[in-house]
Every structure is written in C-alpha cells, then in structure tokens.
Amino acid sequence: MPEGLKIVLVEDDAHVRDSLSQSLELAGFAVRAFDSAEAAIGHLPPGFPGIVISDVRLPGMDGLAFMRRVLESNADVPVILVTGHGDISMAVRAIREGAYDFIEKPFPVGRLVDAVVRAESWQRRRLT
C-alpha cells in the first residue's frame, strides 16, 4: 500500500470490526477502525489519502449519511459500503450517490480485499 494511504473502517459489531481489520492488515493494508461514523469523521480531513469502508446500518449516523459526509469534503475518496440488510435498490442508490462498491454480508473476506485492492489502485492513480 502506498505510504500515507490508509483505510478507515467503520463497523459497530466489535467481532466483525476486529476480524475485518485483522484480515485487511494481513493483506498488507494499514487500518484504523472505529465503532461509529461520528468517531471516524474527525479522522477524515479534507484531502484524506485513503479508502473508507463502512457498514450501512450503524447507531447514530448510518453508513449512507456517513458516505455523503465523507464525499462532501473528500469527493475522490473511494467509499466501500457493506451491509447485511441491503437490497438492490439500496445498492443502486448507494452507487449513484458515490459509493465505490457495495458488498452484502455475509461475504468472503477475499471479496472485500479485492474491492480494496481495486480502490487502492484507483486512488493511487488519482494521487500521482
């Protein structure tokens, strides 16, 4: 992963958050994990050089609202949304509103790693 490029992961389920963080770190990514969108938002300054992964269903600000906030100040940040409660219309809406990818739970961790690799490559091209 390019120096300075980080992943911000937002997942309220501690076991899922720890599992995803560990899997992404084992794949070579630097991950900063949060249990809420509100906790993560302060770690995404304008020009954030990284990737955001967020669950859709979160307490407080949900993942779609969080994505909108991220993209307001960081339009070029790939946002990957994951959910166990989605449907096709939610996925289409998320992509139209700027999500880089939309992944339904449960998913093999390789699916998320592949999405992150693609997003990282896309982000790297934008930063060079």
KEFI-262768 format. One record per residue: residue number from 1; residue in one letter; y negated, x negated, z of N, C-alpha, C in turn. Coordinates in Angstrom, 1 decimal, decimal comma. Atoms other than C-alpha are relative to their C-alpha. Layout:
BEGIN
FIRO   nr  rest    n_c2    n_c1    n_c3   ca_c2   ca_c1   ca_c3    c_c2    c_c1    c_c3
FIRO  NUM     A       Y       X       Z       Y       X       Z       Y       X       Z
...
***
This chain:
BEGIN
FIRO   nr  rest    n_c2    n_c1    n_c3   ca_c2   ca_c1   ca_c3    c_c2    c_c1    c_c3
FIRO    1     M     1,2    -0,9     0,0     0,0     0,0     0,0    -1,2    -0,9     0,0
FIRO    2     P     1,2     0,8     0,0    -3,4    -1,4    -0,8    -0,7    -0,1     1,3
FIRO    3     E     0,7     0,2    -1,3    -5,4    -2,9     2,1    -1,1     1,0     0,1
FIRO    4     G     1,0    -0,9    -0,3    -7,5    -0,3     3,7     0,3     1,5    -0,4
FIRO    5     L    -0,5    -1,3     0,4    -5,7     2,7     2,1     0,9     0,5     1,1
FIRO    6     K    -0,8    -0,6    -1,1    -4,3     4,9     4,9     0,4     1,4    -0,3
FIRO    7     I    -0,4    -1,4     0,0    -2,5     8,1     5,4    -0,4     0,7     1,3
FIRO    8     V     0,3    -0,8    -1,1    -3,9    10,7     7,7     1,0     1,2    -0,1
FIRO    9     L    -1,0    -1,0     0,0    -1,1    13,1     8,7    -0,3     1,0     1,1
FIRO   10     V     0,3    -1,0    -1,0    -1,8    16,4    10,5     1,2     1,0     0,0
FIRO   11     E    -1,1    -0,8    -0,2     1,2    18,2    11,9     0,1     0,4     1,5
FIRO   12     D     0,1    -0,3    -1,4     1,2    20,2    15,1     1,4    -0,1     0,7
FIRO   13     D    -1,3     0,1    -0,7     5,0    20,0    15,8     0,3    -1,5     0,2
FIRO   14     A    -0,1     1,4    -0,3     5,5    16,7    17,6     1,2    -0,7    -0,6
FIRO   15     H    -1,2     0,6     0,6     9,0    16,1    16,4    -0,1    -0,2    -1,5
FIRO   16     V     0,3     0,2     1,4     8,1    16,7    12,8    -1,0    -1,1    -0,3
FIRO   17     R     1,0     1,1     0,2     5,0    14,6    13,1     0,5    -1,4     0,2
FIRO   18     D    -0,6     1,3    -0,2     6,9    11,7    14,6     1,0    -0,4    -1,1
FIRO   19     S    -1,0     0,3     1,1     9,7    12,0    12,0    -0,7    -0,4    -1,3
FIRO   20     L     0,7     0,3     1,2     7,3    12,1     9,1    -0,8    -1,3     0,1
FIRO   21     S     0,7     1,2    -0,2     5,2     9,3    10,5     0,9    -1,2    -0,1
FIRO   22     Q    -1,0     1,1     0,0     8,2     7,1    11,0     0,5    -0,2    -1,4
FIRO   23     S    -0,5     0,1     1,3     9,6     7,8     7,6    -1,0    -0,6    -1,0
FIRO   24     L     1,1     0,5     0,8     6,3     7,1     5,9    -0,3    -1,5     0,3
FIRO   25     E     0,2     1,4    -0,4     5,9     3,9     7,9     1,1    -0,9    -0,5
FIRO   26     L    -1,1     0,7     0,6     9,4     2,8     6,9    -0,1    -0,2    -1,5
FIRO   27     A     0,2     0,2     1,5     8,4     3,3     3,3    -1,2    -0,9    -0,3
FIRO   28     G     1,1     1,0     0,2     5,5     0,9     3,8    -1,4     0,5     0,1
FIRO   29     F     1,3    -0,6    -0,1     2,6     3,2     4,5    -0,6    -0,1     1,4
FIRO   30     A     0,7     0,0    -1,3     0,0     2,9     7,3    -0,4     1,5     0,3
FIRO   31     V     0,2    -1,4    -0,3    -0,1     6,3     9,0    -0,7     0,2     1,3
FIRO   32     R     0,7    -0,4    -1,2    -2,5     7,8    11,5     0,3     1,5     0,2
FIRO   33     A    -0,5    -1,4    -0,2    -1,0    11,1    12,9    -0,8     0,7     1,0
FIRO   34     F     0,7    -0,9    -0,9    -2,8    14,0    14,6     0,7     1,3     0,1
FIRO   35     D    -0,7    -1,2    -0,3    -1,7    17,2    16,1    -0,9     1,2    -0,4
FIRO   36     S     0,9    -1,1     0,4    -4,7    19,3    14,8    -1,0    -0,5    -1,1
FIRO   37     A     1,1     0,3     1,0    -7,2    19,4    11,9    -1,2    -0,5     0,7
FIRO   38     E     1,2     0,4    -0,7   -10,0    19,2    14,4     0,0    -1,4     0,5
FIRO   39     A    -0,2     1,4    -0,4    -8,6    15,9    15,8    -0,1    -1,0    -1,1
FIRO   40     A    -0,1     0,9     1,1    -8,2    14,4    12,4    -1,4    -0,1    -0,7
FIRO   41     I     1,2     0,0     0,9   -11,5    15,4    10,8    -1,0    -1,1     0,3
FIRO   42     G     0,9     1,1    -0,4   -13,5    12,8    12,7     0,4    -1,4    -0,5
FIRO   43     H    -0,5     1,2     0,5   -11,3    10,1    11,2     0,0     0,0    -1,6
FIRO   44     L     0,1    -0,1     1,4   -12,1    11,1     7,6    -1,5    -0,1    -0,4
FIRO   45     P     1,5     0,1     0,4   -15,7     9,8     6,9    -0,1     0,1    -1,5
FIRO   46     P     0,2     0,0     1,5   -17,2    10,2     3,5     0,4    -1,4    -0,6
FIRO   47     G    -0,5     1,2     0,6   -15,6     7,7     1,2     1,3    -0,5     0,5
FIRO   48     F    -1,3     0,4    -0,6   -12,3     7,7     3,1     1,0    -0,5    -1,0
FIRO   49     P    -0,9     0,6     1,0   -10,0     5,4     1,2     1,5     0,3     0,3
FIRO   50     G    -1,3    -0,3    -0,4    -6,7     7,2     1,7     0,6     1,3    -0,5
FIRO   51     I    -0,7    -1,2     0,3    -4,4    10,2     1,5     0,1     0,8     1,2
FIRO   52     V    -0,1    -1,0    -1,1    -4,3    13,3     3,6     1,3     0,8    -0,2
FIRO   53     I    -1,1    -0,9     0,0    -1,1    15,1     4,4    -0,2     1,0     1,2
FIRO   54     S     0,2    -1,0    -1,0    -1,4    18,4     6,3     0,9     1,2    -0,1
FIRO   55     D    -0,7    -1,3     0,0     0,7    21,3     7,4    -1,0     1,0    -0,3
FIRO   56     V     0,9    -1,1     0,3    -0,7    24,6     6,3    -0,3     0,8     1,3
FIRO   57     R     0,1    -0,8    -1,2     0,0    26,5     9,5    -0,3    -0,9     1,2
FIRO   58     L     0,4     0,8    -1,1    -1,9    24,8    12,3    -0,8     0,9     1,0
FIRO   59     P     0,9    -0,7    -0,9    -3,5    26,1    15,5    -1,5    -0,4    -0,3
FIRO   60     G     1,4     0,3     0,3    -7,3    26,4    15,2    -0,2     0,0    -1,5
FIRO   61     M     0,3     0,1     1,4    -8,4    25,3    11,7     1,4    -0,2    -0,7
FIRO   62     D    -1,2     0,1     0,7    -5,5    25,9     9,3    -0,1    -1,1    -1,1
FIRO   63     G    -0,1     1,1     1,0    -4,4    23,4     6,6    -0,9     0,2    -1,2
FIRO   64     L     0,8    -0,3     1,1    -6,2    25,2     3,8    -1,5    -0,2     0,3
FIRO   65     A     1,4     0,3    -0,4    -9,5    25,2     5,6    -0,3    -1,4     0,2
FIRO   66     F     0,2     1,5    -0,2    -9,0    21,6     6,6    -0,1    -0,7    -1,3
FIRO   67     M     0,0     0,6     1,3    -8,3    20,7     3,0    -1,4     0,2    -0,6
FIRO   68     R     1,3    -0,3     0,5   -11,6    22,4     2,0    -1,0    -1,0     0,6
FIRO   69     R     0,9     0,9    -0,7   -13,5    20,4     4,7     0,1    -1,4    -0,5
FIRO   70     V    -0,2     1,4     0,5   -11,9    17,1     3,6    -0,6    -0,2    -1,4
FIRO   71     L     0,4     0,2     1,4   -12,7    17,7    -0,1    -1,5     0,2    -0,1
FIRO   72     E     1,4    -0,1     0,0   -16,3    18,7     0,7    -0,7    -1,4     0,1
FIRO   73     S     0,6     1,3    -0,2   -17,1    15,1     1,8     0,8    -1,1    -0,7
FIRO   74     N    -0,9     1,0     0,7   -14,2    13,3     0,0     0,7     0,7    -1,1
FIRO   75     A    -0,6    -0,8     1,1   -13,6    15,1    -3,3     1,1    -0,8    -0,7
FIRO   76     D    -1,0     0,8     0,7   -11,5    12,2    -4,5     1,3    -0,4     0,8
FIRO   77     V    -1,2     0,3    -0,9    -9,0    12,1    -1,6     1,1     1,0    -0,4
FIRO   78     P    -1,2    -0,9     0,2    -5,5    13,4    -2,5     0,4     0,6     1,3
FIRO   79     V    -0,5    -0,7    -1,2    -4,5    16,1    -0,1     1,3     0,7    -0,4
FIRO   80     I    -1,4    -0,6     0,2    -0,8    17,0     0,1     0,2     1,0     1,2
FIRO   81     L    -0,2    -1,1    -1,0    -0,1    20,3     1,9     1,5     0,2     0,1
FIRO   82     V    -1,4    -0,4    -0,3     3,3    21,1     3,5     0,0     1,2     0,8
FIRO   83     T    -0,1    -1,2    -0,8     4,4    24,4     4,8     1,4     0,6     0,0
FIRO   84     G    -1,2    -0,8    -0,1     7,4    26,4     5,9    -0,2     1,4    -0,2
FIRO   85     H     0,3    -1,4     0,1     5,6    29,6     5,4    -0,8     0,4    -1,3
FIRO   86     G     0,7    -0,2     1,2     4,3    29,4     1,9     0,7     0,9    -1,0
FIRO   87     D    -0,5    -0,7     1,1     4,8    31,3    -1,3    -0,7    -0,5    -1,2
FIRO   88     I     0,5     0,5     1,2     4,0    30,8    -4,9    -1,5     0,2    -0,1
FIRO   89     S     1,4    -0,3     0,1     0,6    32,5    -4,7    -0,8    -1,0     0,9
FIRO   90     M     0,7     1,0    -0,9    -0,4    30,2    -1,7     0,0    -1,4    -0,7
FIRO   91     A    -0,1     1,3     0,7     0,8    27,1    -3,7    -1,0     0,0    -1,1
FIRO   92     V     0,9    -0,1     1,2    -1,2    28,2    -6,8    -1,4    -0,1     0,5
FIRO   93     R     1,4     0,0    -0,5    -4,3    28,9    -4,7    -0,4    -1,4     0,5
FIRO   94     A     0,3     1,3    -0,5    -4,0    25,5    -2,9    -0,3    -1,0    -1,1
FIRO   95     I     0,2     0,9     1,1    -3,7    23,6    -6,1    -1,3     0,2    -0,7
FIRO   96     R     1,3    -0,4     0,6    -6,6    25,5    -7,7    -1,2    -0,5     0,8
FIRO   97     E     1,1     0,4    -0,9    -8,7    24,6    -4,6    -0,1    -1,5     0,2
FIRO   98     G     0,1     1,5     0,0    -7,9    20,9    -5,0     1,1    -0,7     0,7
FIRO   99     A    -1,1     0,8    -0,6    -4,6    20,1    -3,3     0,6    -0,9    -1,1
FIRO  100     Y    -0,7     0,9     0,9    -2,9    17,1    -4,9     1,4     0,5    -0,2
FIRO  101     D    -1,3    -0,4     0,0     0,5    18,5    -4,1     0,3     1,1     1,1
FIRO  102     F    -0,3    -1,0    -1,0     2,1    21,4    -2,2     1,6     0,0     0,1
FIRO  103     I    -1,5     0,2    -0,3     5,6    20,9    -0,6     0,4     1,0     1,0
FIRO  104     E    -0,5    -0,9    -0,9     7,6    23,6     1,0     1,1    -0,6     0,9
FIRO  105     K    -1,0     0,4    -1,0     9,6    22,9     4,2     1,2     1,0    -0,1
FIRO  106     P    -0,3     1,4    -0,3    12,3    22,0     4,7     0,1    -0,8    -1,3
FIRO  107     F    -0,1     0,9     1,2    12,2    19,1     2,3     0,6    -1,3     0,3
FIRO  108     P    -0,5     1,4    -0,3    14,0    15,8     2,0    -1,2    -0,9     0,1
FIRO  109     V     1,2     0,9    -0,2    11,6    13,1     3,2    -0,3    -0,8    -1,3
FIRO  110     G     0,2     0,7     1,3    12,1    11,4    -0,2    -1,0     0,7    -0,9
FIRO  111     R     0,9    -0,8     0,7    10,2    14,3    -1,7    -1,5    -0,3     0,4
FIRO  112     L     1,3     0,3    -0,5     7,2    13,6     0,5    -0,4    -1,5    -0,4
FIRO  113     V     0,3     1,4     0,4     7,4     9,8    -0,1    -0,3    -0,1    -1,4
FIRO  114     D     0,3     0,0     1,4     7,5    10,4    -3,8    -1,4     0,5    -0,3
FIRO  115     A     1,3    -0,5     0,2     4,4    12,5    -3,6    -1,1    -0,9     0,5
FIRO  116     V     1,0     1,0    -0,5     2,6     9,9    -1,5    -0,1    -1,2    -1,0
FIRO  117     V     0,0     1,2     1,0     3,6     7,1    -4,0    -0,9     0,4    -1,2
FIRO  118     R     0,8    -0,5     1,1     2,1     9,2    -6,8    -1,5     0,1     0,3
FIRO  119     A     1,4    -0,2    -0,5    -1,0    10,0    -4,8    -0,7    -1,4     0,2
FIRO  120     E     0,5     1,4    -0,3    -1,4     6,3    -3,8    -0,3    -0,7    -1,3
FIRO  121     S     0,2     0,6     1,3    -1,1     5,2    -7,4    -1,3     0,6    -0,6
FIRO  122     W     1,2    -0,7     0,5    -3,7     7,8    -8,5    -1,3    -0,5     0,8
FIRO  123     Q     1,1     0,4    -0,8    -6,0     6,8    -5,6    -0,4    -1,5    -0,3
FIRO  124     R     0,2     1,4     0,3    -5,6     3,1    -6,4    -0,8    -0,1    -1,3
FIRO  125     R     0,7     0,0     1,3    -6,7     3,7   -10,0    -1,5     0,4     0,2
FIRO  126     R     1,4    -0,5    -0,2    -9,8     5,6    -8,7    -0,8    -1,0     0,8
FIRO  127     L     0,7     1,0    -0,8   -10,7     2,8    -6,3    -0,3    -1,3    -0,7
FIRO  128     T     0,2     1,3     0,7   -10,6     0,0    -8,8    -0,9     0,1    -1,1
***
